[in-house]
Amino acid sequence: MILSIYGFILIKSATMSKVGGGDGYLKTQLVAFIIGLIIMFVIVYIDYDIYGHFYIPIYAISNLLLLFVLINPVSAAEWGDVRSWIKIGPVVFQPSEIAKFGIIISLSKFIEINHDNINEPLVLLKVLAFAFFPVGLILLQPDLGTALVFIFFIAVMIFIADIDRKYVIFVLTVFGIFLIVFVIAFFYIMNDYTVGENYQFDRIVTFFYPELDPEDTGYQVMQSKTAIGSGLIFGRGLFKGVQNQLGFLPTKETDFIFAVMGEELGLIGGLILLILYGVLLYRLIRIAKKSSNLFGSLIVTGISGMLFFHIFENVGMTMGVLPVTGIPLPFISYGGTFMLVNMVSIGLCLGVGMKRGKFDINDF
């Protein structure tokens, strides 16, 4: 609730310089929050084990939504090159946001069903195929940022499911080799690469060299770092940010809203925000530990992983220490679908928390 209120204030500040003012943005966010709050309170009082009985339909619907967006996306002229949105009449939404908790619920049940044999190679491969099929659909959009969110919470969920250490070591080794190969290949490609040839690769290039594209992909990071840096300790003051109010910050009400906060509320405002997130994640981890069964524990673990990655990546990209992936900040960034997903996710976690037992996998 406090995070959402914090978000309303920042959205108001980020949009007040837009044509027509920011009242429309704030109203949309408030409506999404109220609807989400109602849904959340309904979900809290539903026995979450019921979802487990319908994990196959939930999984199927999630994947169908991801398939549909590839077949019938919002026009590229309106929403860029990434086919991540569906438009039904006046309503435009991002199916991958809805699919997040659909996949978390269905994967949690699938892991629980196969938990006793999960360290058998064939069973583990079956779980991985089940988990990563929707990731493949998201990469086809292509939406690398959202795919990374899925990969992260899937990895955390499988790790928590008492996976054998040898598999963890194998994955870390493969990742290390991949990282080395990627770095070598990256600098080799950079010898002849021109910014603008590939949208996804441009984001990686401008992470290392934002000055190569100061008017497009590099512009975002350069302006964001300037805004955060100029906020110093206490900020310029709410509604008084120069980069923000004069329109230098791009997508400032969504992806780069942390830069608005950094400029106007400074280091203190940023620390308060991160402490609030820390409290939220700590409480979620406690709920996961005290869940009455593995299914509930994995649901909360997946949601915690999803929220953590959003926070970590968004804050990192606005400060220029991580590549720009277009991932919004939970409860803070503007977006009706995103707000609803956040509220529903917390409702699921609270529902798990109300049905506590003695379940614990070696205290995680």
Residue pairs with C-beta under 8 A, 6 or more apart in sequence:
2 276
3 273
3 276
3 277
3 280
3 330
3 331
3 332
4 33
4 331
4 339
6 273
6 276
6 331
6 332
7 29
7 257
7 329
7 331
7 332
7 333
8 26
8 29
8 30
8 33
9 238
10 257
10 260
10 261
10 332
11 22
11 25
11 26
11 29
11 253
11 257
11 332
11 334
12 22
12 25
12 26
12 239
13 22
13 238
13 239
13 241
13 244
13 260
13 264
14 22
14 244
14 249
14 252
14 253
14 257
14 260
14 334
15 21
15 22
15 24
15 25
15 26
15 253
15 334
16 22
16 239
16 245
17 244
17 245
17 246
17 247
18 25
22 253
25 253
25 334
28 334
28 336
29 334
29 335
29 336
29 339
31 336
32 335
32 336
32 337
32 339
32 340
33 339
33 343
35 340
36 339
36 340
36 342
36 343
36 344
37 343
39 340
39 343
39 344
39 347
40 343
40 344
40 346
40 347
40 350
41 347
42 347
43 344
43 347
43 348
43 350
43 351
44 347
44 350
44 351
44 354
45 351
45 354
46 351
47 351
47 355
48 295
48 296
48 299
48 348
48 351
48 352
48 355
49 293
49 295
49 296
49 355
51 58
51 105
51 109
52 105
52 108
52 109
52 112
52 295
55 105
55 106
55 108
55 109
55 110
56 106
58 102
58 105
58 106
59 102
59 103
59 106
59 107
59 110
59 130
61 102
62 98
62 99
62 102
62 103
62 106
62 134
63 99
63 133
63 134
63 137
65 86
65 95
65 98
65 99
66 95
66 96
66 99
66 134
66 137
66 138
67 137
68 86
68 95
69 83
69 84
69 85
69 86
69 95
69 96
69 141
70 83
70 137
70 140
70 141
72 86
73 79
73 83
73 84
73 85
73 86
73 141
74 83
74 85
74 86
74 87
74 92
76 83
79 85
81 199
82 141
82 142
82 143
82 199
82 326
83 141
84 94
84 95
84 96
84 141
84 143
84 146
85 92
85 93
85 94
86 92
86 93
86 94
86 95
93 336
93 337
94 337
94 338
96 138
96 141
96 143
96 146
97 337
97 338
97 341
98 337
98 341
99 134
100 149
100 150
100 153
100 306
100 341
100 345
101 302
101 303
101 341
101 344
101 345
101 348
103 131
103 134
103 150
103 154
104 153
104 157
104 298
104 299
104 302
104 303
104 306
105 299
105 348
106 130
107 127
107 130
107 131
107 154
107 157
107 298
107 302
108 157
108 294
108 295
108 296
108 298
108 299
108 302
109 295
110 127
110 130
110 131
111 118
111 127
111 157
111 158
111 161
111 294
111 298
112 293
112 294
112 295
112 298
114 123
114 126
114 127
115 161
115 162
115 294
117 123
118 124
118 127
118 161
118 162
118 163
119 163
119 164
119 167
124 163
124 167
127 158
128 158
131 154
131 157
131 158
132 151
132 154
134 150
135 147
135 150
135 151
135 154
138 146
138 147
138 150
139 147
142 200
143 326
144 200
144 203
144 325
145 313
145 325
145 326
145 327
146 327
148 309
148 313
148 325
148 327
149 306
149 309
149 310
149 313
149 327
152 305
152 306
152 308
152 309
153 301
153 302
153 303
153 305
153 306
153 309
154 302
155 171
155 305
156 301
156 302
156 304
156 305
157 298
157 301
157 302
157 305
159 168
160 288
160 297
160 298
160 301
160 361
160 364
161 294
161 298
161 361
162 361
162 362
186 204
189 201
190 205
193 201
193 205
195 202
195 205
195 206
195 212
195 213
195 216
195 217
196 202
196 213
196 216
202 213
202 216
202 217
203 217
203 323
203 324
203 325
204 323
205 212
205 213
205 217
206 212
206 213
206 217
206 218
206 221
206 324
207 221
207 320
207 322
207 323
207 324
209 218
210 217
210 218
210 219
210 221
210 222
210 320
211 218
211 222
212 218
213 219
214 222
217 324
219 250
220 250
220 251
220 255
220 256
220 324
221 317
221 320
221 324
223 243
223 248
223 249
223 250
223 259
224 249
224 256
224 259
224 318
224 319
224 320
225 318
225 319
225 320
226 243
226 248
227 241
227 243
227 244
227 248
227 249
227 259
227 260
227 262
227 263
228 258
228 259
228 262
228 263
228 318
228 319
230 236
230 242
230 243
230 263
231 241
231 262
231 263
231 264
231 265
231 266
231 267
231 269
232 266
232 267
233 266
233 267
233 268
234 265
234 266
234 267
234 268
235 241
235 262
235 263
235 264
235 265
235 266
235 268
235 269
236 242
236 263
236 264
236 266
237 264
238 264
238 265
239 245
239 264
240 264
241 260
241 263
241 264
242 248
242 263
243 249
243 259
243 263
244 252
244 259
244 260
244 263
244 264
249 256
249 259
249 260
250 256
252 259
252 260
253 260
253 333
253 334
254 328
254 333
254 334
254 335
255 314
255 317
255 318
255 324
255 326
255 327
255 328
255 333
256 318
257 328
257 329
257 332
257 333
257 334
258 270
258 273
258 314
258 315
258 318
258 329
258 332
259 318
261 269
261 270
261 273
261 332
262 269
262 270
262 318
265 272
273 332
274 311
274 315
277 307
277 311
277 330
280 307
281 304
281 307
281 308
284 300
284 303
284 304
284 307
284 349
285 300
285 304
285 364
287 300
287 349
287 350
287 352
287 353
288 296
288 297
288 300
288 301
288 304
288 352
288 364
289 297
289 360
289 363
289 364
290 353
290 356
290 357
290 359
290 360
291 297
291 300
291 352
291 355
291 356
291 357
291 359
292 355
292 356
292 357
292 358
292 359
293 357
293 359
294 359
294 361
296 352
296 355
296 359
297 352
297 359
297 361
299 348
299 349
299 352
300 348
300 349
300 352
300 353
303 345
303 346
303 348
303 349
304 349
306 345
307 330
307 342
307 345
309 327
310 327
310 328
310 329
310 330
311 329
311 330
312 322
313 322
313 325
313 327
314 327
314 328
314 329
314 333
315 329
316 322
317 323
317 324
317 325
317 327
328 334
328 335
328 338
330 338
330 342
331 339
331 342
